Amino acid sequence: MKDAASPPTRPEKQDWHDETAVLHGDAWLSSDGAVCPPIHYSATFKAESAQEFAEMATTPRHPGFYTRYGNPVHKRVEAILANLEGTETALLTASGMGAISTTLLALVTRGDHVIAQRRHYMSTSRLFEEILPRFGVESTVVDQTDLDAMAAAIKPNTRLIMVETPVNPTLALTDLRAVADLAQPKGIITIADNTFASPLNQKPHALGIDIVLHSATKYFGGHHDITAGAICCSNAHAEKIWDMHTTLGSVLSPMDAWLLLRGLRTLSLRMERINANALALAQWLEDQPQIERVFYPGLESHPQHALALKQMRGFGAVIAFSVKGGFDATSRFVSGLKLATHAVSLGGVETLAVHTAAMWSGTMTEAQMKTAGIEPNFVRMSVGVEHIDDLKQDLAQALSPAS
Ligand SMILES: *Cc1c(COP(=O)(O)O)cnc(C)c1O
């Protein structure tokens, strides 16, 4: 392909609204006249001359040399995601964990110190608490709501701070601006996992965070069909992370990148409905006598609601709540759901629900779960785009089964 030799550069200014960016953010990348971009299902790309081959082989992040290094469909998705997060560029990976592990491994080295939250996505916690220490990287884990603890954890060799907001299981928030303000003067890199919010609801880079990570499996794909990940950051960081990426090889297939592109076209429409449905359902749940407590940043009862209003524009799909009556009542409730699907993950068009403690039910008693911080009566729900009345009706019948 001819135009692969000199990759097109992103136009200087594209200050569209998100609703427009998801549709046109990749328009500057040629598609030979096709309105719907083609899938470049090719592992390798040919050069027309020795000179062109040398240029393709030595240009970092070339979109058409070898797919592990980059692919034209990746470039399209990356252009849109950079636009949404307000970063210079973005880099796609094969999963959210691919994005997180590649970023961390690219940026730290033996002797560095890193700071993370006490609660993260479980595999992210594993990276900080088990895997990085094996390679001589020391990590300190702090309560994300305690900025003094975060400040006190900083050492002369602190290389980066990783945050995630909102986070499981109580949808606790991290003050993104405050963390950026702590780190910036000391030259510490800040990384935020923005999966639970999405850039439609929260833009960490605009609040001073350097690198924004995503599981694109969730809202971006939006249909519970693919796994994918994304790293949104400066060109300088991206080149460094890409260098590690070509070695670790967490490469998204062109087909899945194309499905992701297709999913992104409707992201703003889906988020509008998801935000509205989740807030309405969270408020409705608060009024149900069988519910002990509801956790959702959009509720006034959320302990950090003021921070939510400050740094978020919408509050996302995920609501958590506890059902009165302990493990068994919760288990009966989740089993009784007919419309909501009993499955992990979040951010897609269908509503999903999980009884989080059920994963440990074979190995722990209810008392042991409580000690380990696993609430036996917790339900996590990712609210989809169904009609709100149908969702309420489903939850109502599962809460009060006709006996
Ligand atoms: C799902 C998820 C991940 C991991 O993403 P995968 O695509 O499953 O690898 C990371 N962080 C958060 C917050 C997630 O929800």
The ligand as a MOL file (V3000), in Angstrom:
LIG
                    3D

  0  0  0     0  0            999 V3000
M  V30 BEGIN CTAB
M  V30 COUNTS 15 15 0 0 0
M  V30 BEGIN ATOM
M  V30 1 C -11.8880 -5.0640 32.8060 0
M  V30 2 C -10.9460 -4.1220 33.4350 0
M  V30 3 C -9.5590 -4.2300 33.2450 0
M  V30 4 C -8.9530 -5.3610 32.4420 0
M  V30 5 O -9.3400 -5.2840 31.1210 0
M  V30 6 P -9.3610 -6.5980 30.1540 0
M  V30 7 O -9.8090 -6.0130 28.8650 0
M  V30 8 O -10.3090 -7.5660 30.7590 0
M  V30 9 O -7.9700 -7.1070 30.1380 0
M  V30 10 C -8.7540 -3.2890 33.8290 0
M  V30 11 N -9.2460 -2.2980 34.5820 0
M  V30 12 C -10.5650 -2.1670 34.8010 0
M  V30 13 C -11.0510 -1.0580 35.6580 0
M  V30 14 C -11.4620 -3.0690 34.2440 0
M  V30 15 O -12.7730 -2.9580 34.4690 0
M  V30 END ATOM
M  V30 BEGIN BOND
M  V30 1 1 1 2
M  V30 2 1 2 3
M  V30 3 2 2 14
M  V30 4 1 3 4
M  V30 5 2 3 10
M  V30 6 1 4 5
M  V30 7 1 5 6
M  V30 8 2 6 7
M  V30 9 1 6 8
M  V30 10 1 6 9
M  V30 11 1 10 11
M  V30 12 2 11 12
M  V30 13 1 12 13
M  V30 14 1 12 14
M  V30 15 1 14 15
M  V30 END BOND
M  V30 END CTAB
M  END
